[in-house]
Amino acid sequence: MNEGLPVAERKPRHCTRSVNFRPWLGIVLSIVCLVWLICTMDWAGVWMAMTQVNYWLVAAALLLNLASVLLRTARWRLMFRQHHVPSFGRLIVALLIGQAINVIAPARLGDLARAALVDAGGTVYTLGTLAVEKALDLLMLAMPVVLLLSQAALPVWWRESGYVLVATSALALVAVAVLVVGRRWVARLLEQLAARWRHPTVQRALNLAGQFLLSLDILGRPTQLLPALAWSTLIWLLYGTVNYILLGAVGERPSVLAALFLLVVLQLGIAVPSSPGRIGVFHYLCVQALTVFGVNGPKAFSYAVILHLISVGVPMAIGSALAWRLGVSLWGKVES
């Protein structure tokens, strides 16, 4: 599928190339986290903890996490118009490749790759379905945050982030609701502008805006929105269940509160710059979150290694294999 991803046009470079410091900041933060873990961890204890892990429970957690990929694909398929619904297989391939690219490459190029690989109803329309997906996930994330904020025993450093997330989520969801309610008015406005300005560039911009607007239709249709919410609930229940099961796998008493707290911390941690593969930052956040619930360092680190393998490593390996099979570069370019 050499034509699947957009290729950047080669233009003469007459200006100084801008430098994106975020990837370098991510690498520095990852190194700092790794150095901290190496210097403070009881490695003999880590080895002992790894030998005592219940790998049957690890296998169960891995299967549940892979099942969440199927549920995410089923939810994503609901977001397309009936005459532009891609096949389940095409969507799951695009999702896994996009996830692998997001883990490896900067700037969330994986979302663009997902839209380009699916190419149903236009790339902008498909990107709009991803925006709907993010809105649903934001709602799902906000609910456990509200629950956790009622727990007085949780640390202050997390509470501040929790309040910011709730406020941001509320504003974002209000903005989406306003756009959904007023989408017909916006559509008429776009039609009027298209009739008034015939310039090709303006027409293209208005057409792209119209594609994006169409992708929000699911949020205004209960027959599609309610199933999407149901799938979203199941997806996030699976995420929490994976965390819950792994607590038992490392020999700790499973705790719903700990599983939810870890889920929220790691989801918030996605916003923190990190190296490709989220190595270092992921493990540091995991250890810090589990320490709040009394899980000692070696067990917490063992848990972090296993969860990273399940939630990042395995899906990234599958996505990378699919990308290699289709000739898609994980750095957002197309192999010739």
N, C-alpha and C positions, 0 to 999 in steps of 0.2 A: 504493500500500500504506500508506494512512494509519493503519491499525490495527496496523502492524508493530511499532512500538516503544512501550515503556511511557511513559505520560505522568505526570509527577509530579503528585500531588494538590495542589490549592491549599488550603492551610490558613491560618487566621489566624496572623499572626506576633506572638507575645507575648514572644519572647525575642530577645536580640541575635544577629544573624547571625554565624556563625563565619566566619573568613577562612582560606582555603586559600592558604598562602604558596608552595606548590610551583610553580604556574605562573609566579608572579612571579620566583621564584628561577631557574627555567628561562630566562626571558626575559633576566634579568641575566647568567647564565652565557653565553648565546648572544651577547649584545652584547659581553661581555668577549672571547670567542673571536674574534668578527668583528673587533674593534678590533685584537687581537694579529695576526691574519692581514693586515689592511690595512696595519699599520705595519711589519711585518717582511718582507712578500712582495715579491719582485722582479716587478712587474707586467709589465714588458717581457718578462721571461723566461717568464711565464705565457702571454702572448699567443703567443710563439714556440712554446712547448710545445703549445698548443692547435692551432696551424696544422700541426704535425707529427704529430698523432694519426692513427692508422690507424682510420678510422671504419668500415671493414668489420669489424674485430675488435670495435668497439663494438657494431655491429649484432648480431654473433653473441652477445655477452655479454647484450644486451637480450633476445634470443630465449630464451636459456637461463634467464634470470631469470623470464621469463613462463612458461616450461615448469615452473619450480619451483612456480608457483601452481597449475598443473594437478595436479602430484604431491601438493601439500598438500591439495587438494580430494579427491583419490582416497584419501589416507590418512584424512582426516576422515570420509569416507563409511563406512570400515570400522568406525568406532567406534559406529555405531548398531545397535540391535537389528533383526533381519530384518524385522519387521512395522512398523518405524518409520523405514525408510531413506529419506531425502529424495532428490530427483532431483539429479543431478550439477550441472545448471544452477542450481538453487536454492542449492546449497551454495557454488558458486563466486561467485555474486552476493553472498551473505551474507559470504563471506570477504573479498572485495575492498572492500565497503562498511565492514566492521568494521576492516580495515586502514587505510582512509582516515580513519576516525573516531579510531583510536588515534594516528595521526600528528598530527591537527589538534587534537583535544580532550584535556583532561586526564583523569587517573584511569582510563585504559584503558576508556572507555565503549564502545569498539568491540567488546569481548568480549560485553558485555551486548546490543549491537545484533545481533551474529552469532546469539546464542541466541534473541533475540526474532524475528528474521527467519526463522529456520529453523523454530522452534516444533514440533519433532518429539519426541514423548514427554515434553513439558513443558520449560519454560525451564531449570529447575534441572538436569534430565537433560542438556540440551544444554550447559549450562555445565560439567557434569562431563566431557563429551567434550573440552571445551577444556582442562580440567585434565589429562586423559590426554595430550593433545597437548603441553602444556607439559612434562610429565614425560619424554616421549620426546625432546623437543628439549633438555631439560636433560642427558639422558644423552648425546646426540650432541655437545653442546657440551663436556661434561667430557672426552671422549676426546681431541680435539686439544689441550686444555689439558694433560692428563697428558703427551702427547707433547712439547709445547713446553717444559714444565718440565724436561725432560731436556737442553735446549739451554742450555749455560752462558753463551752469548753474549747472551742476552736480558736486558733491563734489570731492575734490582731493583724499580722501581716497579710493573712488570707482574707480577713473580713473586709479590709479596705478594697481589695480587688473585687470581692464579691459584690459590694455596694456599687462599684463603678460598672460592673457587668450588668447588674439588674437595671440600673439607670440607662445604660447604653442600649440594652435589649428593648426596654420600654419605648425609647425614642425611635429606634429602628422599626419596631413593629407598628407603631403609630404611623410612621411615614409610609410604610408598606400598605397599611389599611387605607390611608388617605388616597394613595395612588390607585389602589384596587377599586375603591368606591368611585373615584373620579375618572376611571380609565375610559369610559365612553365619551366623556366630555373632552378628555385629552385626545382621543381618537378623532373626534370631529374637528378639533383644532388643527391636528396634523393634516387632515384632508383639506381644510381651508388654506393652510400654508402651502400645501403642495399645488393647489389650484392657482395660487397667486404667484409663486416663484417657480419658474420652469428651469432654472439653472441645473445642469446635471449633478453638480456637487450637492446642492441643496436637496434635490430630489432623492439622491442616495442617502443623505443624512436622515431625511424624514422617513424613508423606507426602513432604514435600520431601527429608528425609534419605534416605528410601527411594529416591527418584528419583536422587539423587546416587550412592548406593551401586550402583544398577543400571548407571550409566554407567561404573563401573570394571570391569565384567565382562570387557571385552576383555583386560585385563591378566592375567586368570586363564585365558584360553582360547588355547592355542598356535596354533590354526587361524586366529585373528584377530590375535594379537599378533605372530607371525612376519612376516606380510605387512606389518603396520604398521611393524615395525622395518626391513624391507627398503625400504619407501617413505621412511622417515626417513633412512636411509643415503643413498639416491639424492638426496633433497632437499639434504642437507648437502654432498654431493659437488658438486652443481650450484652451491651458494653458493660453495664454494671454487674451482670452475672459473671462475666469473665473475670473481673476484678475480685469478686466474692469467692469464686472457686479457687483462684490462685492463692488466696490467703490460706485456705485449707491445704493447698498443695505444698506450701513451705512450712507447714506445721503450726500455723497460727489459727486461733479461733476465728472463723469467718464473722465479719461484722458488716451489716448493710451500710451503716454510717461511714465506716472506713472505706468501703468500696465506692460509695458515692463521692466522698471527699477526694479520693485519689482520681476518680474520673474527672471531676471538675478541675482539679489542679493541673492535670495533664492536658485537658482541653484548653485551659487558659494558657498553658505553657507553649502551645503552638504559635502564639503571637511572639514569643521570645526568640530572637535570632539564634540559629543553631547551625552546626555543620551539616553537610549532607548525611542523611540517615538519622539525624537527630541524636547522634551519639554524644554522650556526656551530659547535655542539658536534660534529656529525658530521664536518665538514671539519677541525676542529682535531685530533680523534682520528685521523683518516685520515692527516693530514700527519705527526703525531708517530709513528705506527706505521711509516710508510714510511721516515721518517728513520732508524730503527733499522737498516734494510737499505741505507742509503746512497743512497736516492732523494732527489735535491735538491728544494728547496722548490717551484720552479715546476712541475716534473713531478708532485710529490706533490699539489700543490693542483689541478692539472688532473685528475689521477686522482680526487681527492675529488669534484670537481664532476661528473664523468662518472658515477662510481659512485652518487652521491646521486641523480642524474637517473634512473638505471636502477632502483635498488633502492627509492627512496622516491618520486620525482617521478611516474614513469609509472604505477605501481600506484595511487598516490593520485589521479591524474587519472582513471583508469578507474573507481575506486571512487566518486569524487565525481560522475562522469557518471551512474553507475548509481543513486546516491543521489538525484540530481536527478530522474532519470526515474521513480523510485518514490515521490518525495515524502518522502524520509527526510532529516532534518536531520543534518548532520555534527557538531552539538553535542549530539546525544543526545535531541533532542525531535522531535516529529512535526509536520510542516507541516499546517496545517488546510486 
